[in-house]
Amino acid sequence: MRQRCPGQDFRWLTVETHKCPSCGFEEEIFSNETKVKCHGCGGWVYKATLPSCIDWCAAAKECLGEERWRQATGCEEVQA
């Protein structure tokens, strides 16, 4: 049986506000989206960087595994 990625659960979504480069209208872009159509002028509003599940998914560490997650995020564990 194939399991779904825990990040596919819409409860993990976050939202950011981005200004339309054409008209300045503020649009909401969810973490699983890369662009939205502007309600002000009809143009496209894009995120500055493309999202990766590593950036927003609470289960990314579990899915990737500890070592790959640290490499992808640049996080190094502090050892006591």
Secondary structure, DSSP 8 states (H G I E B T S, - for coil): -----GGGSGGG--EEEEE-TTT--EEEEETT-SEEE-TTTS-EEE-SS---HHHH-TTHHHHH-HHHHHHHHT------
